[in-house]
Amino acid sequence: MKIRCQWVNNDPLLKEYHDKEWGVPIHDDSLLFEFLVLESAQAGLSWNTILKKRENYRSSFDNFDPRKVAAYNDVKIEILRNDKGIVRNRLKINSAVSNAQTLQEIQREFGSFDKYIWKFVDGKPIQNRWKNIKELPLSTVVSGKMSIELKKRGFKFIGPKICYSFMQAVGMVNDHTVDCFRHSELQKSMKL
């Protein structure tokens, strides 16, 4: 029997996400944007709620193509506000659109969002060694700096906690507890 992080329950969707995605380094701009949107949408809700809506998000947000999302107009935003398959919070939807526009500016400046965002961890994942879930921080100095810099550039709905959740999701930190089978798998894959 595999030992998993304590936050994973018997929900098959959570298990699948934990076992295959959470903490795996992502360097694709569309996927990075997807997690920015999803982590912002998750604020105040459970991650499981967002995972259940993920496919609807992909469909509603043009597979998180920042170019397409950045061009959304008031009509499209109103359609999203009435879409029961996503979180219909006006601020969260508006922030996804404006964040896509800002992300494009970063792509022009740095060549990719990936190059820009991974500089916060010097291009390689932070390898934590937490013994249990209670040790995991909600935010860190790094996520605080990321939040401040992203806000200065114009990002919205992007506080230190959202930034840290984003970092966990996209593999900028390995926050699997040391007893979890994924901790050592990810740690080994980083050394290859």
C-alpha positions, -999 to 999 in steps of 0.1 A, spaced: 0 0 0 13 34 -10 17 61 17 4 94 5 4 129 20 -22 132 47 -43 157 28 -52 131 2 -85 113 11 -101 84 -8 -114 106 -35 -101 92 -68 -97 126 -84 -75 139 -55 -55 107 -55 -49 110 -93 -39 147 -89 -16 139 -60 1 109 -76 6 124 -111 6 162 -109 11 179 -76 47 190 -72 58 180 -107 78 208 -123 59 226 -150 76 248 -176 47 252 -201 33 288 -201 -3 276 -207 -2 251 -179 14 277 -156 -14 301 -164 -39 273 -158 -26 268 -123 -26 306 -116 -62 308 -126 -72 276 -107 -53 286 -75 -70 320 -76 -104 304 -81 -97 281 -52 -94 309 -26 -120 303 0 -129 269 -15 -115 234 -13 -91 222 -40 -113 192 -46 -141 216 -57 -117 232 -82 -105 198 -95 -141 188 -101 -146 219 -122 -112 217 -139 -124 203 -173 -152 229 -174 -125 256 -167 -104 242 -196 -134 244 -219 -146 278 -208 -112 294 -208 -100 281 -242 -76 256 -226 -59 285 -207 -44 300 -238 -33 333 -224 -36 350 -258 -72 340 -261 -81 348 -225 -65 382 -227 -88 391 -255 -120 383 -236 -145 412 -238 -175 421 -216 -198 397 -235 -175 367 -229 -170 377 -192 -208 378 -188 -210 343 -203 -184 331 -178 -204 347 -150 -233 325 -159 -213 293 -164 -223 269 -137 -193 247 -145 -168 272 -130 -166 295 -99 -187 325 -110 -171 351 -89 -168 383 -109 -135 394 -93 -119 360 -100 -131 359 -136 -119 395 -142 -86 388 -126 -81 358 -150 -85 381 -180 -63 409 -167 -37 384 -155 -36 369 -190 -29 403 -204 -1 409 -178 13 374 -184 16 383 -221 36 414 -212 60 392 -192 63 368 -221 74 397 -243 99 409 -218 114 376 -207 107 353 -237 83 332 -216 64 333 -184 83 301 -174 117 320 -174 102 347 -153 84 327 -127 110 301 -121 136 328 -112 120 330 -78 135 296 -70 167 300 -91 153 277 -117 151 246 -95 126 232 -71 130 237 -34 132 203 -17 114 204 16 115 176 42 83 179 61 74 150 85 37 158 86 11 181 70 10 204 100 46 216 91 36 228 57 35 266 56 6 286 41 31 311 26 69 317 27 93 346 22 96 335 -14 59 334 -21 56 368 -4 82 382 -28 65 366 -57 32 381 -47 46 416 -43 64 414 -77 34 400 -95 11 427 -80 36 454 -91 34 441 -126 -5 442 -125 -15 408 -114 -47 406 -93 -60 380 -68 -25 368 -61 -15 370 -25 13 351 -8 -9 321 1 -22 318 -35 14 321 -47 26 293 -24 -2 270 -35 8 278 -70 44 270 -62 34 236 -47 12 228 -77 37 236 -104 66 219 -86 86 249 -76 86 233 -41 85 196 -33 60 197 -3 52 160 -3 58 148 33 89 125 36 68 94 42 48 100 10 60 78 -19 60 109 -42 85 128 -21 114 105 -30 102 100 -66 102 137 -73 135 142 -54 152 115 -76 137 129 -108 152 163 -100 187 148 -98 185 132 -133 
